[in-house]
């Protein structure tokens, strides 16, 4: 692990789709700059449709599994990125968080559109690409 890597935790309620996608996408797009994790405030099994959407885009799903936020309670993170408003409200008391970022993405399990998991993955991928670009520029400026 490089000491320069920023630690990022993606958080949603179930840790079954959005946060799993966020973890996999950031690791895929900029894993050399970030140590990435995901968790849920009320974890459920990972939705196979989220895994399928990632697989179709060639994004590794190795090591993805659902876990409660309590697993990370005593750890420090440079960024905690919440992916729904409910998770954002529930994670306010987390200690060791340098920056809390709130993104609100519709749950693909209830999203009324064709191919909701692919749509969520695409939208999340665009946001993560921008996040990684901004953060890696900041990292290079500080060197």
Rosetta blueprint (number, residue, H / E / L):
1 X L
2 X L
3 X L
4 X L
5 X L
6 X E
7 X E
8 X E
9 X E
10 X E
11 X E
12 X E
13 X L
14 X L
15 X L
16 X L
17 X L
18 X H
19 X H
20 X H
21 X H
22 X H
23 X H
24 X H
25 X H
26 X H
27 X H
28 X H
29 X H
30 X H
31 X L
32 X L
33 X L
34 X E
35 X E
36 X E
37 X E
38 X E
39 X E
40 X E
41 X L
42 X L
43 X L
44 X L
45 X L
46 X L
47 X L
48 X H
49 X H
50 X H
51 X H
52 X H
53 X H
54 X H
55 X H
56 X H
57 X L
58 X L
59 X L
60 X L
61 X L
62 X L
63 X L
64 X L
65 X L
66 X L
67 X L
68 X E
69 X H
70 X H
71 X H
72 X H
73 X L
74 X L
75 X L
76 X L
77 X E
78 X E
79 X E
80 X E
81 X E
82 X E
83 X L
84 X L
85 X H
86 X H
87 X H
88 X H
89 X H
90 X H
91 X L
92 X L
93 X L
94 X L
95 X L
96 X L
97 X E
98 X E
99 X E
100 X E
101 X E
102 X E
103 X L
104 X L
105 X L
106 X L
107 X L
108 X L
109 X L
110 X L
111 X L
112 X L
113 X L
114 X L
115 X L
116 X H
117 X H
118 X H
119 X H
120 X H
121 X H
122 X H
123 X H
124 X H
125 X H
126 X H
127 X H
128 X H
129 X H
130 X H
131 X H
132 X H
133 X H
134 X H
135 X H
136 X H
137 X H
138 X H
139 X H
140 X H
141 X H
142 X H
143 X L
